[in-house]
Amino acid sequence: MDTDTEVQTNLKIPKSLKEKLKAAAKENRRSMTAELIARLESTFEETRLYGHKLSDEVTAEDANDLQARVEAVEAAIHALLGEGEALHIARRRAQQAERRADEKRRESEEGDSD
């Protein structure tokens, strides 16, 4: 930490807010400090999105609309990933059931040949 430009600050926040901040930091692949700084800075500069400065031609309203759209896309991606995982599990279970059925069929055929 560069002590000339940054200072350490102790901050009391509700536990639930800390958990939200922690989750957002993980989702945005940042430290909690970086997440908090990005969020604070965005409140002082209206043309920031997720802590990144946008073009001066972008209005605060445009930035809010873009943020809402990005969040909707992220939610859709998370939903698709979840569905993909569920589909993978279902396929694996179906394959296991098919193998068990094949084994029973072979055992039955072997028993019939005796």
Secondary structure by P-SEA (a helix, b strand, c coil): cccccbbbbbbbccaaaaaaaaaaaaaacccaaaaaaaaaaaaacccccccccccccccaaaaaaaaaaaaaaaaaaaaaaaaaaaaaaaaaaaaaaaaaaaaaaaaaaaaaac
